């Protein structure tokens, strides 16, 4: 196991990643870092490979080539025990929430705490209440998942993702399926929690409102190019990036119109 990295070193390093299924290459030459405490959004059009990158970073899909390092440890070069140790450093909030419908809200949040610690039940219950309080769901511990609204399910998934006080939280389309007002509330909650708990955020999204609310920086993927075509602050990419694909995405403008204007 590698030595602990310096505090100013990147918390995530993705180097020369090649992603695909079988012999089909979906993405290549994917290289980027994430600083500690940064909120990075991976964006791009539908089918560009955003979720594929996320799956490779969190250890759900093995890259065809390249490396993914979390705090200096290569998650794919590690043995199974070390990989599980690395994965304990982060939480994941999936697009669907991935909550267990047969369990109450409190039981869902308690699950990772019970699995990875030896804390007594009373202490776990206190931690569950604390985590639910952070997402304004304290008092709903005994509710079944089916009794929760869409926004409440998203906040519940966030509470479970932060149950073990991870250094990094990954989100897959955090506001997908929510109405505009609820989406804004969730985006602002993510920012608030990342600041108060000093967590690094890596999220996948194609929603411009979420991108501009959450992101310190974005990387943009393109499905045809199969790689990163832009990186920077959202406003900079919207206002000054020369690539018409980037301009079209961040300004909600048809690409043909952007190309026609620049011709």
C-alpha positions in Angstrom: 0.0 0.0 0.0 1.3 3.4 -1.0 2.3 6.1 1.5 -0.3 8.7 2.5 -0.3 11.5 -0.1 0.4 15.2 0.8 -2.7 17.3 1.4 -2.0 19.3 -1.8 -1.9 16.2 -4.0 -5.0 15.4 -6.1 -7.5 13.2 -4.4 -8.4 11.5 -7.7 -6.1 10.9 -10.7 -7.4 9.4 -13.9 -4.5 8.7 -16.4 -4.8 7.6 -20.0 -8.1 5.7 -19.3 -9.5 3.6 -22.1 -13.0 2.4 -21.5 -15.1 0.0 -23.5 -17.0 -3.2 -23.6 -15.4 -6.3 -25.2 -13.5 -5.0 -28.2 -15.6 -1.8 -28.5 -13.8 1.3 -27.3 -16.2 3.9 -25.9 -13.7 6.4 -24.5 -9.9 6.9 -24.8 -7.2 9.2 -23.6 -9.2 10.2 -20.6 -6.9 12.1 -18.2 -7.8 14.5 -15.4 -7.3 15.1 -11.7 -9.6 16.2 -9.0 -8.4 18.4 -6.2 -9.3 17.9 -2.5 -12.6 19.7 -1.8 -13.3 20.4 -5.4 -16.7 19.9 -7.0 -16.1 18.5 -10.5 -18.9 17.8 -13.0 -18.5 15.4 -15.8 -20.9 16.6 -18.6 -21.8 16.2 -22.2 -24.6 15.0 -24.4 -26.6 11.8 -24.0 -24.5 8.7 -24.8 -21.1 10.5 -24.5 -19.8 8.2 -21.8 -20.3 10.2 -18.6 -21.7 7.3 -16.5 -19.1 5.0 -18.0 -16.3 7.2 -16.6 -18.0 7.2 -13.3 -18.3 3.4 -13.2 -14.6 3.0 -13.9 -13.6 5.5 -11.2 -15.7 3.8 -8.5 -14.6 0.3 -9.3 -17.7 -1.1 -11.1 -16.1 -1.5 -14.5 -12.4 -2.4 -15.3 -10.7 -0.1 -17.8 -9.2 -1.6 -21.0 -6.1 0.5 -20.2 -4.9 3.3 -17.9 -5.2 3.9 -14.2 -7.5 5.4 -11.6 -5.9 6.5 -8.3 -7.8 7.5 -5.2 -5.4 9.2 -2.7 -2.5 7.8 -4.6 -3.7 4.2 -4.6 -4.5 2.5 -7.9 -8.0 1.0 -7.5 -7.5 -1.4 -10.4 -4.0 -2.5 -9.5 -5.0 -3.3 -5.9 -6.0 -6.7 -4.6 -9.6 -7.2 -3.5 -9.0 -6.3 0.1 -7.2 -3.1 -0.7 -9.8 -2.2 -3.3 -12.5 -2.5 -0.6 -10.4 -0.3 1.7 -10.2 2.4 -1.1 -13.9 2.2 -1.8 -14.6 3.0 1.9 -13.2 6.4 1.2 -16.1 7.4 -0.9 -19.9 7.3 -1.1 -22.1 6.9 -4.2 -25.5 8.3 -4.9 -26.9 6.5 -8.0 -29.4 8.1 -10.4 -32.1 5.7 -9.3 -31.2 6.1 -5.6 -30.7 2.3 -5.3 -32.6 2.3 -2.0 -34.0 -1.0 -0.7 -37.7 -0.9 -0.9 -38.1 -3.6 1.7 -36.3 -1.5 4.3 -37.3 1.7 6.1 -35.5 4.9 5.4 -33.6 4.6 8.6 -32.6 1.0 7.9 -31.3 2.0 4.4 -29.0 4.7 5.9 -27.9 2.4 8.7 -26.9 -0.4 6.3 -23.4 0.8 5.4 -22.7 1.8 9.0 -23.7 -1.7 10.3 -21.7 -3.4 7.5 -18.4 -1.5 7.9 -18.3 -0.8 11.6 -18.8 -2.6 14.9 -20.8 0.2 16.5 -23.7 -0.7 18.8 -27.3 -0.3 17.6 -27.9 2.8 19.7 -24.9 4.6 18.3 -25.9 3.6 14.7 -29.4 5.0 15.4 -27.9 8.3 16.5 -25.7 8.5 13.5 -28.6 7.8 11.2 -30.6 10.6 12.8 -27.7 12.9 12.4 -27.2 12.1 8.7 -30.9 12.4 8.0 -30.9 15.7 9.8 -28.3 17.0 7.3 -30.7 16.4 4.5 -33.8 17.6 6.3 -35.3 14.1 6.7 -35.0 13.6 10.5 -38.3 12.2 11.7 -38.8 10.1 8.6 -36.7 7.1 9.8 -39.7 4.7 9.9 -41.1 5.6 6.5 -40.9 3.0 3.7 -39.1 4.1 0.5 -42.4 3.9 -1.4 -43.9 6.5 0.9 -41.2 9.1 0.0 -41.5 11.7 -2.8 -38.9 11.8 -5.6 -37.0 14.6 -4.0 -37.0 12.8 -0.6 -35.6 9.7 -2.2 -32.8 11.7 -3.7 -32.0 13.2 -0.3 -32.2 9.8 1.3 -29.7 8.5 -1.2 -27.4 11.4 -0.3 -27.8 10.6 3.4 -26.8 7.0 2.8 -23.8 8.1 0.6 -22.4 10.2 3.5 -23.2 7.7 6.2 -19.5 6.7 6.7 -18.2 10.3 6.4 -16.5 9.7 3.1 -13.8 12.0 1.6 -15.5 11.8 -1.8 -19.1 11.5 -2.9 -20.0 10.5 -6.4 -23.3 11.4 -8.0 -24.9 10.0 -11.2 -27.4 12.6 -12.5 -28.3 14.0 -9.1 -31.4 15.9 -10.2 -32.7 13.6 -12.9 -36.5 13.2 -12.8 -37.1 16.1 -10.4 -39.1 19.3 -11.0 -37.1 22.5 -11.4 -37.7 23.8 -7.8 -36.8 20.5 -6.2 -33.7 20.2 -8.5 -32.4 23.6 -7.3 -33.0 22.7 -3.7 -31.1 19.4 -4.1 -28.2 21.1 -6.0 -27.8 23.7 -3.3 -27.9 21.0 -0.6 -25.1 19.1 -2.3 -23.0 22.3 -2.3 -23.9 23.1 1.3 -22.9 19.6 2.5 -19.7 19.5 0.5 -18.6 22.8 2.1 -19.7 22.0 5.7 -18.2 18.5 5.6 -15.2 19.4 3.4 -16.1 16.6 0.9 -14.9 16.3 -2.7 -17.8 16.0 -5.1 -17.7 14.3 -8.5 -21.0 14.3 -10.4 -22.3 13.3 -13.8 -24.9 15.6 -15.3 -26.2 17.0 -18.5 -28.5 19.5 -16.7 -27.1 23.0 -17.2 -28.8 24.3 -14.0 -27.1 21.6 -11.9 -23.8 22.2 -13.6 -23.8 25.9 -13.0 -24.9 25.5 -9.4 -22.7 22.7 -8.2 -19.5 22.8 -10.3 -16.2 24.5 -9.5 -15.0 23.0 -12.7 -16.3 20.7 -15.5 -14.9 18.3 -18.0 -16.9 17.8 -21.1 -17.0 14.5 -23.1 -18.0 14.1 -26.7 -19.4 10.8 -28.0 -18.0 11.1 -31.5 -14.5 12.2 -30.4 -14.6 9.5 -27.6 -12.6 11.8 -25.3 -12.5 15.0 -23.3 -13.0 18.1 -25.5 -13.1 20.8 -22.9 -12.3 21.5 -19.2 -12.7 24.6 -17.2 -15.2 26.7 -15.2 -18.8 26.4 -16.6 -19.1 30.2 -17.3 -15.8 30.3 -19.1 -16.8 27.4 -21.3 -20.1 29.0 -22.0 -18.7 32.4 -22.9 -15.3 31.9 -24.4 -14.6 28.4 -25.5 -13.8 28.2 -29.2 -15.1 24.7 -29.9 -18.7 25.0 -31.4 -19.7 21.7 -29.7 -18.9 23.2 -26.3 -20.6 26.5 -27.2 -23.7 24.7 -28.4 -23.9 22.6 -25.2 -23.5 25.4 -22.7 -25.7 27.8 -24.6 -28.5 25.4 -25.4 -28.0 26.2 -29.1 -28.3 23.7 -32.0 -24.8 22.8 -33.2 -25.7 23.5 -36.8 -26.6 27.1 -35.9 -23.3 27.7 -34.0 -21.3 26.3 -37.0 -23.3 28.5 -39.4 -22.7 31.6 -37.3 -18.9 30.9 -37.3 -18.6 30.1 -41.0 
